[in-house]
């Protein structure tokens, strides 16, 4: 960099640099490119950054594994010579399903070389398929990650060909594994428990975003979006692994989401894991489900065992939910709990919630509070004139009830409504979601607080106690 800056100083010092307007980019491009001989552009826009039919002496295309062959061809059409920079062991460009089907039909209509199959190739893989003999250079020197972090990628994906030029101490602990408690906490591509672990355990104890840059990454868009909702104003980035390619942070937290991982699962894609691990400069923290060390033959399983082999920290999460007992792995424990506690409902989730409420209300500070189950909503409403026609129809229906009402024993006034939301019945049921929203709106109009305890959440007793203390 010093030599480069010195060369620029020799070339331009003592000269009056010409000032260009935006129109000069089209009208006086030769003068402009002489003064500014390096153009930075996307592959989409390069042709629009130069005079018509202009050929650059060299076009360097970076991250070429994420460039599709059409926009790559646009860039190549401006080049006398091209240097393609990329890594086939990192993530390729994502081709949407409909575009993949369309381009595949077009490809199959002609007798074309496989290298031109848009849906199957990035620019990098296309060129490597098309030209069997090309001058190639492996960029072996690695300058980003702590040696132990990139050490996993080097052994797993690069056959130990990388030359690691970062420094590390034997006492460093750059990798850390958090295991959630037993249970199938993931719901499709979303895992609330892992989000709870990140914000309630990892960030407070292991990843201070005020001291180092912090990124949270997930294989799945839904998980990344849910994390973004929790971040608020904190200086934390959250996105998918695909979006993080080419970026880095001092600390990376990888939430794997899945309850179990098998060979060939999307979450275990080797390119995805390679990119995810190598985004971390100083520390990589992985959040996995219990039993991850037994995911034989998988890349995530190998990462877990790499952490264990190097004696890095493995932490069993302390975050749990009363609803964890609903999982099959706790079946005997559930039977024991239900046997030893009052059965108030035909639903195990409501019986567990009743136990939580009784435990909290048994504390001395809540001795004036009681609770009832399945109170009709209309009994909480004294003046229905505040309601819209639809709200009144819903609230006055004899079948509309609250799950639990906590009330003051002295004046029998409601203090808090507690609703138990099963994921399958609530989150994936638009009709029920609309009813939930209406119930919340009705209670808000009458100044009655409500808390929804999702069966995918955690820390129910703490949440209930804190809310009652505030009230």
N, C-alpha and C positions, 0 to 999 in steps of 0.2 A: 504493500500500500504506500509506503514511503517513497519507493522508487517510482511508482505510478504518479504520485502527486508531484514529485520532482520533475518528471517528464512533462506534465501538464504546465508546471510553472515555467519551464524552459520555453515551451511552445507559445504560451499566451501572455507572459509577463511583459509589461511595457507596450502592449498593443491595445488599441481601442476596439473592444468587442462590438460587433455590429448588433444593433437591436432589431429583432424581427417581430412582425405582427403575425396574427393567425393566418392572414391571407398569403403570407410568404411561404407557408408550408405547401401551397399549391402552385404559386406563381414563380417563386424563386427557390425551388427545392435544392438545386445544385449548390447554391450559396449557403443555404441552411445546413445541408448535410456535411459540407466542408467544415463549417464552424462547429457543428455538433454531430460528430460522426457515429455516435451510438444512439440507437432508437430503442426505447423500451415500449413494448406493446403486448397485447394478447394475440394469440394465433388468429382469432376472429378478425382483428382490426388492423393487422399489419399492412394490408394492401391499401387501407385508407390513410395510413400514416406517411405515405410517400407519393411522389408524382406518378402519374399513370404509366404502367409498364416498367417502373424502375426496378432494377435488380440490385439487391444488396450483395456486397462481396461475400459476406458470411451472415447466415441466420442461425442463431443458437436457440434451440427449442428446449426449454427446461421442463422438468416434471412431465416428460413425454409419455409416461405410462398413463397419464390422466388426460391426454389430448386425443380426441377422436380423429379418425382418418380424414374426415371431410375438412375440418378446420385446419388440421395439420397440412393438408394439401394446399390450402389457401396460403399458408405461410411459406411452404416450399416453392410456390409459384413466384415468390419474390426473391429467390435465392440463387446466386451462382454456386455457392457452396453451402452445405448445411451440416451443423453439428447437433446431433440428437442426444439429449442428456436425460437419462431416466433409469428406473430400476424395476425390472420385471418381478422382483420380489416384494414390491409395494403395490398399493391398490391401483387397479385400472380405472379408466373412466366408466361411469355408470350410464348404461343405455336403458332408458325407460322401456317398459314392456311393450307398449304399443309401437314405439319406434323400432324396437328390435324385430317385431313381427313384420312390420312394413318393409324394412331394409332387407330382411331375410328373404321375403318374397321376391324383391327386386334382384337380389344376388342370385337366387336360384333360377331366375329367368334367363340368365346369361352364362356362358361358359367362361367363368372368371377364376383367376388364381385365388385360393383360399385367403391369401394375404389381404384381399380387398373386401373381405366380409366385415362390414361395418359393425354388426352386432357382436362379433367375436374378437375384435382386435382394437387395441389402441394404436396410435401412430407408432409407438416404439415396437410393439409386438408385430405390427404389420411389416415394418421395414426389416426386422430381423427374420421374418418368415419369407419375405420376398427376395432378400439378398443374403445368400448363404455365406458369402465371403465379404466382410467389411472390416475396415480398420476399427479396432475396438480398444478401449482403455477402461480398465476397472479402477474406479476411484477408491482406492483401498484405505486411504487415510481418513480416520474418523475423529472429528473434533468436538462433537456435541455432548454426548452422554457420559456419565460416570462409567468407568471401565466395567464395573459389575453389571450395570444396566445393559450396555451394548454387548457385554459378554454373552448374555443369553442369546441375542440375535445372531451374534457371530458364530456361536456353536450350533444353533438350531437351523439357521437359514443361509449362512454365508460360508459354511465349511471352514471356519477359522481363517478366512482370507483377509479379513479387515485388520488394518494396523491401527490400534487404538492409541491416540495421542493425547488423551485427557489424563489427568492425574487423579489418583484416589489413594486413600489411606486404608490400611488393614482394619482399622477400627470403625470405618464408615459403615453405615447401615442404609444403603441407598434403595433397597427394596423392602417392601412391607406388605404383609398379607392380612386382610381382615376376612374372617368367616362369619356369616350370619348364623343364627341359631337354626336348628333343624326345622324344616318346613318348606312347603312349596309356595314361596312368597311371590314368585313372578306370576303375572297375569298377562300372557302373551308377550309383548315386547316392553312391558313396564314392570318395575319391581320397587314398590314403595319402601320395603324394608331396607333395601340397599341405599336408597336416598336418605332414610332416617339415620343409617349408620354413618354416612358421609357427613351429614350436617350436625349430628349430635355427638359423635365420637371422634371421627377422623380430623375434621377441621379444627375443633377446639384443642385437640391434643397433639396433632401431628402435622398440620399444614396451615400455618398462619399466612393468609393472603396479604397481610400488611407488611410482611418481611420478605417474601419471595413471590414471584408470579406463580399463579395456580390455575391449572386447567382441569376440568372434569370431562371425561370422554366416555362415550358409550357406543356400542355397535348399532344401537337402534335410535331412530329419530324420536319416537315417543318418549323414551327415557330421557333423552337430552332436553326435550321441551319441558318435561315435568321438573327437571332440575333447574332450568332457567327460571321457572316460576318461583322457586324457593330462594334463589340467589339474592333477589332484591337489588340493593345498592352496593353490595359487597364487590370488591375488585376480583371477581372470579369469572373465568370464561367457561362455558359449557357448550359442547357440540358433539356431533358424531365423529367417529374415527376418520371417516372419509373427508369430512370438512377440515380436519386437523392435519391432513397430510401437507408437508411443507412448512408446518409451524412447530413451535416448541414452547415449553414452559419449564420453569425451575422445578416445579412439582406437578406431576400428573397423577390424577386419581382415575383409575379405570373401573367402571362399574360394568360387570359382565352380564348382569340381568338374569341369565338363565338359571333354572333350578338344577338342571343336569346338562352336561355337554357330551355329545358323541362325535365321533369322527365324521367329517363332512358337514357338520352343522354350520350355518352361516356365521355364528358368533365365533367359531373356531377356525375360520379361514386363515391360512398361514400368512397371507399378505396383510390381512387386517391386524393380526396379532403383532406382526413385525412393525407395522406403522405405529400401532398403539404404544408399544414398549419404547420405541425409539423417539417418542415425542418428549420424554422426560430428560431433563438435564442433570438434576441433582438427586431427585427422589421419585420413585414410582411406587404407588400404593394401589394394590389390586383388591377389589371387593368381590368375593365369590360366595357361593352357597356351601353349606356344610357338605363334607364328603368329596370335595374337589380333587383331593390327592388320589382318589380312586378312578378318576376319569382317564383310564388307560388309553394310550395311543392318540391322545388329543394334544394340541398345542398348549391350551390353557393348563391341562394337567401337567405337562412338562414344565411350564412356567412355575406352577405351584411347587413341584418337586425341586426345581432349581433353587427356589427361595429356601426351602427346607434344608437342602444339601449344604447351602452356604451359611446355614445357621442365622439367617436373617429373621427378623421378628415376625412371628405368626400370632395374631390376636383373635381370640374367640370373642365375638361381639356380645355385649351384655344387654343389648336391646331386644326385648321380647314383647309379646302381646298375649293377653289372656286367650285370644282367639287362635293362637298357635296350637292349642290343645285340640282344635278341630282337624288338624292334619293327621293322616294315618299313622305317622311315626310316633304320635303321642296317644294312640287309641286307649291303651291301658291306663295312662295317667288321666285322660278325660273321664273314663268310667269311674275312676276313684274320686275325682273332684265332684262329679255329678252325684255320686252316691253320698258324699259327705256334706253336700250343700242342698239347699232348698230347690225343689223343682217347681218353677212358676209358669213354665211355658213348654209347648211342644217342640220349640226350637232350641237346640243346644247353645246357639250363639246368644240368645236372650237369657238363658239360665246362667251362662258365664258372665254376662254383663250384670245380671242381678247380684251375683257374688261380688263383683267389683264395687258396685254401688253400696252394698251392705258393709263391705270392708272400709270404704271411705267414710260412710256416715257413722261408723262406730267410733271414729276419732272424737276426742273430747270437744274440739272446736265446732263440731257439727251436730251436737246432741239435740238441737232444736229442729233438726231436719228429718223428714221422713220421705218415703217414696211409694208410688203406686205404679202398677203395670197396666198397660192398655187402657189408658184413660181416654174416653171419647173426646175428640177435639172440641166439639160444641160445648162441653162442660167447662172449658177454659175461656170461653168467649161470652162476655156479658152483654155486649152491645154489637150485634152483627151489622149495624148500619155502616161501619167502617169498611165493610168488604164489598168487592165488586160482585156482580151477579154470579160469575163462575166460582169465585172464592166462597161465596155464601153457599152455593149448591154443594161444593166439595166439603166445606166445614160442617154443614148441618147433616150430612149423610151419617147414619148410625154406624156404618162400617169404617168411617174415618177415625182413626185413633192414634195416639202417640205411643211409642214403645214404653218409655218410662217418664214419669213426672216426679221431680224432687220438689217438695213443698215445705213451707214453714209450719210446724206443728201448732204454733200459737195462733196464727190467723188463717191457716189453711191456704195461703196464697202461693201460687207456683213460683219457684225459684229458678228452675232449669228443666228443660225438656232434653232427654237423652234418646237419640235414635241410633239403632244398630243397622248399619248398611252392609249387607252381604254384597260382594263384588258382582257376582253373576246376576243377582236380582236387580241391583241398582245401576252399576256403572254401564252395563250393556243393555239397558232397558229404557229406551227413550220415553215411553209412556210413564214409567215409574219416576224417571228423572224430572219430568214435568210436574208430577204430583209432589215430589220432594221440594221442588222450588216453590210451589204454591203453599205448601205447609210452612216452609221457612218464612215466606212473605207474610202469611197470616199471623204467625207468632210474633214477627217483628212489629207489626202494626199494634199489637197489644203489649209490647214491651216485655215479652217473655223470651229470655235467652234460650238458644238451642245449640246443642253440640252433637255432631254426627260422628259416631265411632265406627269407622270402616274396619271390616274384618281383615283388611290388608295392612292396617296401621300398626301402631305400637304404643306402649306406655300409657295405657288407658287410666290406671289409677292416678298416676302423676298428673295427667291432663285434667281429670275430673276434680282432683283436689285443688289444683291451681285455679281452675275456673270458679269453684265455689268460694275460695278465699277472696278472689277479686270481687265477687258479687256481694 
